[in-house]
Amino acid sequence: QVQLVESGGGLVQAGGSLRLSCAASGSTFNIDILGWYRQAPGKQRELVATASIGGNTNYADSVKGRFTISRDNAKNTVDLQMNSLKPEDTAVYYCNAYLQSTWGSYDYWGQGTQVTVSS
């Protein structure tokens, strides 16, 4: 019902910046939360940042002050501006949509985009 496509991943040096984008399509009318998660090799998936349709944002402690999530409800997109990148930020980054409808609640995931930060 909802398709998510990420873009913007790549290779950067420590201290550099990247901007990730996620475009949602399909049944996007009731996407309550759009967010970014990441999974590093050998580690579990973890929350990076989320943005509600009402504008509330939430960040993992490890990225506060460095990452900024922004959501465009009209275009059904969510971006993640990543500054002051560290090697520890290296991971596959996934776009996530949480949707609550009259029929229930659902989670959708993008295919992931690789972010590699070199030292």
Buried (B, 14 or more C-beta within 10 A) or exposed (E): EBBBBBBBBEEBEEEBEBEBBBBBEBBBEBBBBBBBBBBBEEEEBEBBBBBBEEEEEBBBEEBEEBBBBBBEBEEBBBBBBBBEBBEEBBBBBBBBBBBEEEEEEBEBBBEBBEBBBEE
